[in-house]
Amino acid sequence: MSDISETTKEMYKMMGISPGIYEYGEKIVKGLEERFKSIDLIAEYNQMKVILAMQKNRVSEMHFQASTGYGYNDAGRDTLEKVYADIFHTEAALVRTQIICGTHALNIALSGNLRPGDELLSPVGKPYDTMDEIIGIRPSMGSLAEYGVSYRQVDLLQNGDFDYENIKNAINEKTKLITIQRSKGYASRPTFSVKQIGELIEFIKKIKPQVICMVDNCYGEFVETIEPSDVGADLIVGSLIKNPGGGIAPCGGYIAGKTEYVNQAAFRLSSPGLGKEVGASLGVNHSFYQGIFLAPTVVSGAVKGAIFAANVYESLGFKVIPNSTESRHDIIQAVELNSPEGLIAFCKGIQAAAPVDSYVTPEPWAMPGYDSDVIMAAGAFIQGSSIELSADGPLKEPYTVFFQGGLTWYHAKYGILMSMQKMMEASQFKDFS
């Protein structure tokens, strides 16, 4: 066993990790053994949940076949949607190649279920930056605001808790849909647990039972044993190039929930009168099925990577969110690096650890949908896939990097070690050599 360890250490050295950085990481990993076992238990439960749903719906090889054109009678697509509905314990689901990304899925769900004169409420502060133009916070062609949908938000309390009093005051006769973003996004607030989301939904429903509660579930699927749809969410929305695609799905997104609201979204995705009946799967059904099958174990590796990152960088004196001991409710780890040099060095490390495009140097740029330059590092098999090892952050104080993904725990570990290596070389902390 010691021979294997020494050989592995030499392999890391060949791949650019100094012995000092490697040994530092190994000490951190040793202290996480018990915690990693609990993550494995969650993954095992979720794996059984996925297999049960696939067996219940009698998934077979025929469901992997492609459809073209209109996509009428695509048995593979329709069965996959039943599998998703069973996994998430919902009445229906929409799982489509035509959904480009998580932002697109959210837009479809919102646009399908809101009408002129309705009001959208966010009780968890401002959503992720890419939602600004959908809502109309930043003027944009085709925004909800242009269609007469108003918006209001209730910011979180200073300690990150829900502001229940102001949420109650904000709900009125126009409030049609309430959107709850599970993950922190580019914010320094905590990611909400499913239990917290359930408590918020229960509070909202007591005030206005008929209001639609939608949860942006991106980055959260399979991190816990329950999902927001298990605690009262009417709709949950996500991307297949994040957690549920398992790193295999090449595109796509999902909307799951009550039949009425899923159908409204389907009519927005395709056309009134067509809805879920059309939409060719174009040969990706096999990837969608295999992706959701692999997702629980892939997500567990990403969670381990996030916890490892938190422990490493907290021990080096950086503020990390969540901290090294907090429970996990998504795959994202935020680290406040306090300088543009630190943020850039971290991302260079993640890029250098990639299996794809490792030789590329990431640079900050004015990315559409964001209000400042953003640096992004990702050497992914699927473009933009954030279940794969990636890191990004806006170049503005406190220069926070958001690290996520890793199709395997070992790749996530290597990425963090390489980020440390580049940070050390950029003189962002002491030399371990």
C-alpha atoms as one frame of an Amber mdcrd trajectory, in Angstrom:
protein
   0.000   0.000   0.000   2.849   2.370   0.825   4.390   1.595  -2.578   1.162
   2.684  -4.294   1.070   5.868  -2.202   4.628   6.753  -3.135   3.961   6.035
  -6.797   0.837   8.207  -6.660   2.811  11.005  -5.018   5.343  10.812  -7.834
   2.518  10.952 -10.366   1.210  14.162  -8.780   4.745  15.583  -8.917   4.955
  14.750 -12.624   1.644  16.608 -13.064   2.884  19.806 -11.448   2.074  19.385
  -7.737   4.982  20.067  -5.394   5.610  17.546  -2.559   4.746  20.178   0.053
   1.334  20.916  -1.502   0.637  17.187  -1.882   1.445  16.401   1.757  -0.650
  19.341   2.951  -3.610  18.009   0.963  -3.165  14.475   2.276  -3.391  15.682
   5.876  -6.671  17.426   5.060  -8.078  14.326   3.321  -7.218  12.077   6.269
  -9.310  14.264   8.559 -12.333  13.971   6.260 -12.663  10.180   6.119 -15.727
   9.925   8.373 -17.471  12.801   6.657 -16.881  11.251   3.255 -18.532   8.046
   4.475 -21.743   9.967   5.200 -21.653  11.419   1.674 -21.354   7.895   0.302
 -24.471   6.872   2.252 -26.466   9.714   0.647 -25.190   8.684  -2.773 -26.198
   5.079  -2.162 -29.740   6.074  -1.172 -30.111   8.335  -4.207 -28.690   5.666
  -6.502 -31.361   3.234  -5.333 -34.015   5.914  -5.834 -32.947   6.376  -9.469
 -32.787   2.643 -10.179 -36.226   2.146  -8.615 -37.707   4.816 -10.903 -36.078
   3.262 -13.979 -37.271  -0.230 -13.082 -40.795   0.962 -12.282 -41.054   2.520
 -15.751 -39.610  -0.567 -17.447 -36.736   1.247 -19.140 -35.375  -0.856 -21.996
 -32.979  -0.531 -24.927 -35.805   0.618 -27.189 -36.028   3.812 -25.139 -32.542
   4.830 -26.270 -33.603   5.193 -29.909 -33.642   8.567 -31.672 -36.600  10.489
 -33.016 -36.494  13.282 -35.604 -38.720  15.970 -37.003 -41.750  16.580 -34.824
 -40.780  13.815 -32.429 -44.308  12.428 -32.174 -44.646   9.247 -30.111 -41.074
   9.320 -28.818 -41.363   6.519 -26.255 -37.872   7.099 -24.897 -38.494  10.778
 -24.236 -41.911  10.197 -22.678 -40.653   7.376 -20.451 -37.664   9.456 -19.345
 -40.074  12.156 -18.201 -41.947   9.578 -16.130 -38.612   8.489 -14.619 -37.808
  12.087 -13.650 -41.275  12.570 -12.178 -40.827   9.448 -10.045 -37.318  10.415
  -8.914 -38.521  13.852  -7.831 -41.921  12.591  -6.600 -43.891  14.948  -8.852
 -46.976  14.554 -11.025 -45.159  15.335 -14.285 -41.862  16.368 -15.807 -40.545
  18.035 -18.953 -37.053  16.784 -19.894 -35.948  18.075 -23.276 -32.984  18.530
 -25.578 -34.582  21.809 -26.656 -33.954  23.356 -23.215 -30.575  25.020 -23.665
 -29.518  25.573 -20.060 -30.786  26.223 -16.549 -31.494  29.882 -17.319 -33.579
  28.846 -20.317 -35.498  26.301 -18.223 -36.283  28.961 -15.630 -37.452  31.369
 -18.324 -39.747  28.719 -19.804 -41.256  27.914 -16.401 -41.773  31.588 -15.551
 -43.048  32.684 -18.963 -45.363  29.697 -19.196 -47.026  30.339 -15.851 -47.121
  34.136 -15.611 -49.491  36.471 -17.432 -49.696  40.274 -17.878 -50.668  41.860
 -14.579 -49.169  39.050 -12.487 -46.369  39.659 -10.028 -43.272  37.559  -9.459
 -41.782  37.557  -5.962 -38.343  36.431  -4.831 -38.289  36.046  -1.023 -34.565
  35.215  -0.995 -33.115  38.431  -2.410 -32.003  39.020  -5.980 -31.671  35.873
  -8.077 -28.600  34.832 -10.047 -27.248  37.508 -12.408 -28.461  35.787 -15.581
 -32.049  36.172 -14.329 -31.827  39.968 -14.381 -32.732  40.277 -18.053 -35.400
  37.573 -17.910 -37.183  39.422 -15.132 -36.405  42.902 -16.466 -34.264  44.070
 -13.555 -31.926  45.054 -16.377 -33.983  46.094 -19.423 -33.896  43.458 -22.150
 -35.957  42.542 -25.196 -38.541  39.924 -24.350 -38.264  40.271 -20.566 -41.180
  39.528 -18.272 -41.390  43.248 -17.558 -42.066  43.922 -21.269 -45.028  41.554
 -21.026 -46.480  43.376 -18.033 -45.244  41.055 -15.287 -44.073  43.020 -12.257
 -41.383  41.931  -9.843 -40.504  42.482  -6.250 -38.032  40.912  -3.870 -37.516
  40.590  -0.156 -33.885  40.556   0.864 -32.601  38.114   3.424 -31.881  39.258
   6.939 -28.308  40.165   7.755 -27.705  36.714   9.251 -28.935  35.001   6.074
 -32.358  34.008   7.445 -35.655  34.601   5.670 -37.348  37.912   6.490 -40.742
  36.361   7.219 -42.449  39.612   8.257 -41.582  41.409   5.026 -42.342  38.322
   2.942 -45.845  38.309   4.415 -46.232  42.006   3.633 -44.968  41.535   0.054
 -47.501  38.840  -0.901 -50.576  40.496  -2.403 -53.467  39.861  -4.784 -51.140
  40.111  -7.814 -48.562  37.638  -6.523 -48.839  34.660  -8.888 -45.480  32.908
  -8.598 -42.738  32.834  -5.985 -39.250  31.875  -7.112 -36.782  30.436  -4.605
 -33.163  30.027  -5.641 -31.694  27.116  -3.710 -28.025  27.748  -4.461 -26.124
  30.883  -3.524 -25.124  31.789  -7.088 -22.678  34.721  -7.111 -23.683  35.745
  -3.595 -22.138  35.291  -0.188 -25.311  34.056   1.447 -25.787  30.426   2.486
 -27.293  27.845   0.172 -30.639  26.746   1.570 -31.275  23.230   2.769 -34.337
  21.419   1.482 -35.745  21.585   5.015 -35.384  25.389   5.058 -37.055  25.650
   1.666 -39.915  23.506   2.932 -40.405  25.768   5.945 -40.490  28.827   3.688
 -43.014  27.244   1.316 -45.237  26.194   4.229 -45.216  29.783   5.506 -46.049
  31.180   2.051 -48.870  28.700   1.408 -50.563  29.649   4.683 -50.722  33.219
   3.430 -51.744  32.438  -0.169 -52.424  28.720  -0.830 -52.911  29.104  -4.597
 -49.584  30.826  -5.269 -47.089  28.808  -7.352 -43.842  28.066  -5.510 -40.992
  27.376  -7.928 -37.498  26.339  -6.843 -34.395  26.882  -8.943 -32.827  23.529
  -8.092 -29.592  24.035 -10.049 -26.501  22.594  -8.351 -28.610  20.948  -5.633
 -29.943  17.695  -7.065 -28.862  14.544  -5.168 -26.825  16.442  -2.566 -29.462
  15.471   0.008 -31.832  12.510   0.151 -34.851  14.755  -0.465 -35.584  17.451
  -3.050 -37.685  20.654  -2.840 -40.544  18.813  -4.560 -40.703  16.577  -1.465
 -41.427  19.576   0.774 -44.130  21.431  -1.132 -42.530  23.009  -4.203 -45.011
  23.172  -7.097 -42.190  23.317  -9.657 -38.492  22.501  -9.583 -36.206  23.485
 -12.415 -32.677  22.507 -13.396 -30.085  21.908 -16.089 -28.857  18.568 -17.423
 -25.327  19.908 -17.825 -25.306  20.249 -14.065 -26.059  17.548 -11.482 -28.794
  15.379 -13.052 -26.973  14.932 -16.359 -24.161  13.102 -14.587 -21.572  14.614
 -16.904 -22.971  12.501 -19.751 -25.944  14.541 -21.006 -24.699  16.838 -23.797
 -27.458  19.427 -23.370 -30.937  19.813 -21.961 -32.898  20.809 -18.906 -35.882
  19.712 -16.840 -38.994  21.166 -15.252 -40.819  18.897 -12.811 -43.889  19.488
 -10.692 -47.652  19.675 -10.846 -49.099  18.640 -14.199 -50.845  21.954 -14.819
 -47.692  24.021 -14.364 -45.445  21.619 -16.288 -47.905  21.669 -19.204 -47.959
  25.468 -19.200 -44.175  25.412 -19.469 -44.375  22.878 -22.314 -46.722  25.140
 -24.274 -44.186  27.951 -23.882 -41.279  25.706 -24.938 -43.006  24.455 -28.098
 -46.253  26.170 -29.022 -49.835  26.559 -27.828 -51.697  23.477 -28.983 -48.534
  21.360 -29.190 -47.031  21.284 -25.697 -45.333  18.026 -24.688 -46.456  16.133
 -27.803 -43.564  17.392 -29.934 -39.805  17.712 -29.561 -37.429  15.245 -31.174
 -34.863  13.587 -28.904 -32.278  13.561 -31.750 -30.334  10.577 -30.459 -29.509
  11.812 -26.949 -31.942   9.630 -24.998 -29.174   7.150 -24.203 -27.048   9.940
 -22.691 -29.989  11.325 -20.723 -30.781   7.933 -19.194 -27.177   7.064 -18.445
 -26.563  10.551 -17.072 -29.378  10.420 -14.525 -28.241   6.898 -13.576 -24.684
   8.124 -12.858 -25.738  11.403 -11.261 -25.850  10.334  -7.576 -22.252   9.081
  -7.560 -20.973  11.941  -9.708 -22.609  14.450  -7.366 -21.069  12.745  -4.330
 -17.600  13.213  -5.845 -18.315  16.884  -6.450 -19.518  17.340  -2.858 -16.331
  15.734  -1.553 -14.309  18.108  -3.720 -16.185  21.120  -2.359 -15.637  20.025
   1.245 -11.948  19.390   0.554 -11.633  22.873  -0.971 -13.317  24.458   2.052
 -11.019  22.714   4.501  -7.888  23.520   2.516  -8.565  27.198   1.992 -10.002
  27.827   5.441  -6.837  26.345   6.939  -4.841  28.767   4.783  -6.705  31.731
   6.291  -9.302  32.457   3.595 -13.005  32.950   4.232 -14.968  30.071   2.721
 -18.731  29.717   2.229 -19.909  27.224   3.409 -17.227  26.861   6.038 -15.263
  23.664   6.564 -17.766  22.067   8.963 -21.176  23.216   7.683 -23.649  20.806
   6.112 -23.871  20.810   2.308 -26.907  21.608   0.184 -25.314  22.171  -3.229
 -22.028  21.403  -4.974 -20.668  24.974  -4.975 -17.815  26.149  -2.796 -17.111
  29.876  -2.536 -13.696  31.163  -1.457 -12.992  34.850  -0.896  -9.514  35.347
  -2.352  -9.295  39.111  -1.632  -7.385  40.084  -4.770  -7.722  39.854  -8.561
  -4.337  38.102  -8.653  -5.610  35.399  -6.303  -8.812  34.869  -8.293  -6.930
  34.599 -11.572  -4.291  32.246 -10.110  -6.958  29.938  -8.655  -8.744  29.685
 -12.001  -5.465  29.051 -13.802  -4.928  26.101 -11.476  -8.330  24.608 -12.204
  -7.739  24.988 -15.937  -4.296  23.418 -15.711  -5.816  20.372 -13.973  -8.373
  19.747 -16.723  -8.313  16.708 -19.031  -9.457  18.979 -21.887  -7.774  22.297
 -22.789  -5.333  22.077 -19.872  -2.852  24.156 -21.899  -5.257  27.117 -22.178
  -4.827  30.160 -19.916  -8.166  31.618 -18.736  -8.536  35.396 -18.889 -11.247
  37.716 -17.512 -13.793  38.919 -20.084 -17.120  40.726 -20.383 -19.409  37.701
 -20.375 -23.046  38.298 -21.506 -25.515  38.426 -18.615 -23.036  39.722 -16.012
 -22.356  43.251 -14.753 -18.567  42.884 -14.436 -15.735  40.991 -16.103 -15.790
  37.296 -15.253 -13.022  34.717 -15.324 -14.007  31.143 -16.000 -11.916  27.981
 -15.919 -13.277  24.770 -17.367 -11.704  22.044 -19.425 -14.922  20.156 -19.970
 -16.100  17.340 -22.220 -19.423  19.234 -22.478 -19.210  22.979 -23.106 -20.403
  24.905 -20.050 -20.935  21.775 -17.977 -20.652  22.805 -14.338 -20.929  19.297
 -12.942 -17.479  18.932 -14.472 -14.528  20.537 -12.685 -14.821  24.286 -13.089
 -14.307  27.572 -11.304 -15.397  31.091 -12.043 -15.967  34.434 -10.436 -16.591
  38.106 -11.144 -13.626  40.457 -10.912 -15.014  42.587  -8.134 -14.475  42.674
  -4.375 -14.062  40.470  -2.424 -12.824  38.537  -5.489 -14.768  35.409  -4.666
 -14.176  32.269  -6.689 -16.973  29.740  -7.071 -15.618  26.217  -7.416 -17.828
  23.315  -8.410 -17.938  19.913  -9.980 -15.563  17.127 -10.770 -16.850  13.989
 -12.455 -14.745  12.065  -9.959 -13.541  12.940  -6.482  -9.955  12.334  -7.547
 -10.151  14.891 -10.325 -11.711  17.431  -7.969  -8.888  16.775  -5.503  -6.249
  17.287  -8.185  -7.928  20.528  -9.280  -7.813  21.952  -5.769  -4.187  20.957
  -5.319  -3.321  22.640  -8.619  -5.211  25.779  -7.584  -3.069  25.823  -4.429
   0.041  25.375  -6.546  -0.796  28.353  -8.759  -1.819  30.457  -5.749   1.495
  29.694  -4.046   3.419  30.545  -7.207   1.517  33.860  -7.338   2.643  34.551
  -3.727  -0.901  34.421  -2.338   0.222  32.324   0.656   3.391  30.813   2.083
   5.687  28.544   0.091   5.180  24.843   0.980   8.209  23.557  -0.923
